[in-house]
């Protein structure tokens, strides 16, 4: 795992922690929605990087727009 992947995983952890705190305290829905969008973008970027490494492609991964990653099926 690259250093940038580690940084991205740290960011994901921080976003998840904040989301949980807000949900537990009945926090504002708009902030929670924004956190969910950021998390989707982070996970997408991490998956892009992993796939490029797996297939020997250069890592020119970029954060994709919310509208793109929000429409993925899991």
N, C-alpha and C positions, 0 to 999 in steps of 0.2 A: 504494500500500500504506500502510495507516495505521500510526501508531506502535505501536498495540497488536498489529498483525500482526507488526511487526518484533520486538517483545518476545517474541511467541509463537514466531517462527522461531528466535530466539536460544535460547529454552528447549528447543526441539526439538533444536537442534544440540548443546546441552550434554547432553541425555539420550542422544542417539545416541553421542556421544563416550564417555560413561560406560559405556553398554552394550557398545561395542566393547572398551574396556579390560577390562571384566569377562570378556567372552567370550575374549579373548586370554590372560587370566591364569587361566582356569578358575574364575572367580568363582562366588559362590553363586547357585544356580539361582533361589531365591526373589526375590532382588534383581533379577535379570535379568527375571523374569516381571513384577515390579512396574514396571520401566522400560518394558517393552513395553506394558503397560496404559496408563501415563501417555502414552506416545507416541501410542497410538491415540486417546486423548482429545484430545490437542493437535491432531493432524491433523484430527480430526472438527470441533473448534471452529473451526479455520482455514477449513475447507471451508464450514461454516455461514456464517461471516462473509462469505466471498467470494460465496456464492450470494445472500445477502440484498442485498449491494451490487449484484450483477448485475441483480437484479429490482426494485431501488429500494425495498426494504423496510427498515424501521428495524433497526438492529443490536441485537437483544435476545438474541443468542446466549448460550447457557450451556453449561458443561461437562456432557456427558451421562454417566450412570453407566457404569461399566466393562462391565456386562452388556449394555448397549445397543450400545456401539461394538465390542465384541468379536465380536458376531454378524454384522457386516457382511461382505459378500463383496466382494472387490476385483476 
